[in-house]
Amino acid sequence: MAKIVFGMNVSLDGYVDHDKFAPDAALFRHWIEHVHGLTGSLYGRHMYEIMRYWDEDRPEWTPDLRDFAAAWRRQPKWVVSRSLKSVGPNATLVGDDTEAAVRRLKDELPGEISVSGPGLAGSLTELVDEYRLYVHPVVLGRGKPFFAAPRPRLRLVASDLIGGDVIRLTYVPGGCVQFIRDELACPGPCGGRFRLWNPADEPTTLPQSAHRASAGRKRHKK
C-alpha cells in the first residue's frame, strides 16, 4: 500500500508561493532525491501546468536541473482536472470521483505518492498519510496557505535542518495538535489553545493579568 505525502516549501507565516523560495544547492539535491524515490505524483491542473516546465530541455540548465527534469519525466503522474482534455508524457488524466481514484492508487501501488498543491491536498485530507513543511526564513504576509480547509489534527514526528536555513517539519494525522484558522488547539484533556503568530495581525489586547504583571515589573525596576 502506498503512502500519500504532501510536502511544499512554506513561509514562516504559513504561505506557499513557488516564486518566493529559491532553494540552495543542498535543498535542491534533496528535492531531486525525493522525486527519484517517488512511485508517482498527483497534481491539480494549476500545479501540473507549472511543472510542465520540466518537460522540455533548456540550454541554460545545470547538471542538477537536468537531473531533476529526468527524474520528473520518468515518474508516473496523475492529473486531477475536469477542464483539461489531454496531458503530457507519462501522465494520466483523472476526472470524476477523485477520492475513489486515489484510494485505488493507494491500495494497488507501493512506495510514496506525492500530492502537489494545497487545494488538492485539502480535498484528500482523509487519505494523506504525512505532511512535510519545508519552512523557509521568509515572511510573505499573504498568499495561499499550506493548509486548505479542513485542517487535520496532526502530530509532529520529525524535524530536520536541510541546507543552510530550511527546517523540514514532518507531521502525521492524529495527536494533540489541530489547526483551527490561526490557532493551534488541543482536543485532549488540556483544552489548550495557542495563537499562531502572524505579522499581519493587529496588536492584541493583553489580559488584565498580563497588565498587572507588567506593571509589577515596572514598579520593581523603580
DAGIVEN-V522947 format. One record per residue. N is the residue number from 0. RES is the residue in one small letter. OMEGA is omega in radians with two decimals (NA if undefined). NEAR is the number of other C-alpha atoms within 10 Angstrom. Layout:
n: [N | N]
res: [RES | RES]
omega: [OMEGA | OMEGA]
near: [NEAR | NEAR]
//
This chain:
n: [0 | 1 | 2 | 3 | 4 | 5 | 6 | 7 | 8 | 9 | 10 | 11 | 12 | 13 | 14 | 15 | 16 | 17 | 18 | 19 | 20 | 21 | 22 | 23 | 24 | 25 | 26 | 27 | 28 | 29 | 30 | 31 | 32 | 33 | 34 | 35 | 36 | 37 | 38 | 39 | 40 | 41 | 42 | 43 | 44 | 45 | 46 | 47 | 48 | 49 | 50 | 51 | 52 | 53 | 54 | 55 | 56 | 57 | 58 | 59 | 60 | 61 | 62 | 63 | 64 | 65 | 66 | 67 | 68 | 69 | 70 | 71 | 72 | 73 | 74 | 75 | 76 | 77 | 78 | 79 | 80 | 81 | 82 | 83 | 84 | 85 | 86 | 87 | 88 | 89 | 90 | 91 | 92 | 93 | 94 | 95 | 96 | 97 | 98 | 99 | 100 | 101 | 102 | 103 | 104 | 105 | 106 | 107 | 108 | 109 | 110 | 111 | 112 | 113 | 114 | 115 | 116 | 117 | 118 | 119 | 120 | 121 | 122 | 123 | 124 | 125 | 126 | 127 | 128 | 129 | 130 | 131 | 132 | 133 | 134 | 135 | 136 | 137 | 138 | 139 | 140 | 141 | 142 | 143 | 144 | 145 | 146 | 147 | 148 | 149 | 150 | 151 | 152 | 153 | 154 | 155 | 156 | 157 | 158 | 159 | 160 | 161 | 162 | 163 | 164 | 165 | 166 | 167 | 168 | 169 | 170 | 171 | 172 | 173 | 174 | 175 | 176 | 177 | 178 | 179 | 180 | 181 | 182 | 183 | 184 | 185 | 186 | 187 | 188 | 189 | 190 | 191 | 192 | 193 | 194 | 195 | 196 | 197 | 198 | 199 | 200 | 201 | 202 | 203 | 204 | 205 | 206 | 207 | 208 | 209 | 210 | 211 | 212 | 213 | 214 | 215 | 216 | 217 | 218 | 219 | 220 | 221]
res: [m | a | k | i | v | f | g | m | n | v | s | l | d | g | y | v | d | h | d | k | f | a | p | d | a | a | l | f | r | h | w | i | e | h | v | h | g | l | t | g | s | l | y | g | r | h | m | y | e | i | m | r | y | w | d | e | d | r | p | e | w | t | p | d | l | r | d | f | a | a | a | w | r | r | q | p | k | w | v | v | s | r | s | l | k | s | v | g | p | n | a | t | l | v | g | d | d | t | e | a | a | v | r | r | l | k | d | e | l | p | g | e | i | s | v | s | g | p | g | l | a | g | s | l | t | e | l | v | d | e | y | r | l | y | v | h | p | v | v | l | g | r | g | k | p | f | f | a | a | p | r | p | r | l | r | l | v | a | s | d | l | i | g | g | d | v | i | r | l | t | y | v | p | g | g | c | v | q | f | i | r | d | e | l | a | c | p | g | p | c | g | g | r | f | r | l | w | n | p | a | d | e | p | t | t | l | p | q | s | a | h | r | a | s | a | g | r | k | r | h | k | k]
omega: [-3.11 | 3.01 | 3.10 | -3.10 | 3.07 | 3.14 | 3.11 | 2.94 | -3.05 | 3.12 | 3.10 | -3.13 | 2.89 | -3.11 | 3.09 | 3.10 | -3.02 | 3.12 | -2.98 | -3.06 | 3.08 | -3.09 | 3.01 | -3.03 | -3.11 | 3.14 | 3.14 | 3.07 | 3.08 | -3.14 | 3.09 | 3.13 | 3.10 | -3.11 | 3.09 | -3.05 | -3.08 | 2.95 | 3.13 | -3.11 | 3.05 | -3.14 | 2.81 | -3.08 | -3.04 | -3.12 | 3.13 | 3.14 | 3.05 | -3.06 | 3.08 | 3.03 | -3.05 | -3.12 | -3.05 | 3.13 | 3.14 | -3.03 | -3.08 | -3.08 | 3.01 | 3.08 | 3.12 | 3.12 | 3.11 | 3.12 | 3.11 | -3.12 | -3.14 | 3.12 | -3.12 | -3.12 | -3.08 | -3.00 | 3.01 | 3.14 | 3.08 | -3.01 | -3.12 | -3.12 | 3.02 | -3.07 | 3.12 | 3.10 | 3.13 | 3.12 | -3.03 | -3.10 | 3.05 | -3.13 | -3.14 | -3.14 | 3.08 | -3.10 | -3.08 | 3.07 | -3.12 | -3.08 | 3.13 | 3.13 | 3.14 | 3.08 | 3.12 | 3.11 | -3.12 | -3.11 | -2.97 | -3.02 | 3.05 | 2.98 | -3.10 | 3.01 | -3.11 | 3.00 | -3.10 | 3.08 | -3.11 | -3.11 | 3.14 | 3.12 | 3.12 | 3.12 | -3.11 | -3.05 | -3.10 | -3.06 | -3.11 | -3.10 | -3.06 | 3.09 | -3.14 | 3.14 | 3.09 | -2.95 | 3.11 | 3.11 | -3.09 | 3.04 | -3.12 | 3.12 | 3.12 | 3.11 | -3.14 | -3.12 | 3.08 | -3.14 | 2.98 | -3.12 | -0.06 | -3.12 | -3.05 | 2.91 | -3.02 | 3.08 | 3.13 | -3.13 | 3.14 | 2.98 | -3.06 | 2.99 | -3.14 | -3.07 | -3.05 | -2.98 | 3.14 | 3.09 | 3.06 | 3.06 | -3.11 | -3.13 | 2.98 | 3.13 | 3.12 | 3.11 | -2.91 | -2.98 | 3.07 | 3.11 | 3.12 | -3.03 | -3.10 | -3.13 | 2.93 | -3.11 | 3.09 | 3.13 | -3.12 | -3.06 | -3.08 | 3.12 | -3.07 | 3.07 | -3.00 | -3.08 | 3.08 | 3.12 | 3.09 | -3.08 | 3.13 | -3.11 | 2.95 | 3.07 | -3.10 | 3.10 | 3.14 | 3.04 | -3.08 | -3.14 | 3.13 | 3.10 | -3.13 | 3.13 | 3.13 | 3.13 | 3.13 | 3.12 | 3.14 | 3.13 | -3.12 | -3.14 | 3.14 | NA]
near: [13 | 20 | 19 | 24 | 22 | 24 | 20 | 20 | 22 | 28 | 24 | 17 | 23 | 24 | 21 | 25 | 16 | 11 | 6 | 14 | 15 | 11 | 17 | 14 | 12 | 13 | 18 | 17 | 18 | 15 | 14 | 20 | 14 | 14 | 23 | 17 | 14 | 20 | 18 | 24 | 22 | 26 | 24 | 21 | 19 | 14 | 17 | 22 | 13 | 10 | 14 | 15 | 11 | 16 | 13 | 8 | 12 | 11 | 6 | 8 | 11 | 9 | 9 | 13 | 17 | 17 | 15 | 19 | 21 | 17 | 18 | 22 | 18 | 15 | 17 | 16 | 23 | 21 | 25 | 23 | 19 | 12 | 8 | 12 | 8 | 11 | 17 | 14 | 13 | 13 | 20 | 15 | 19 | 18 | 14 | 11 | 9 | 16 | 14 | 10 | 14 | 19 | 15 | 13 | 18 | 18 | 11 | 10 | 14 | 13 | 13 | 20 | 25 | 23 | 24 | 21 | 23 | 22 | 19 | 19 | 27 | 20 | 15 | 17 | 17 | 12 | 17 | 20 | 15 | 19 | 24 | 20 | 21 | 22 | 23 | 20 | 12 | 14 | 16 | 18 | 14 | 15 | 11 | 15 | 16 | 25 | 20 | 17 | 16 | 15 | 14 | 19 | 19 | 18 | 17 | 17 | 10 | 11 | 14 | 11 | 13 | 17 | 15 | 11 | 12 | 21 | 19 | 20 | 17 | 20 | 21 | 18 | 19 | 12 | 14 | 18 | 22 | 19 | 19 | 16 | 14 | 13 | 14 | 17 | 19 | 17 | 14 | 10 | 7 | 9 | 9 | 12 | 15 | 12 | 11 | 14 | 12 | 15 | 13 | 11 | 8 | 7 | 7 | 6 | 8 | 9 | 8 | 9 | 9 | 11 | 12 | 12 | 11 | 12 | 12 | 11 | 11 | 10 | 9 | 8 | 7 | 5]
//
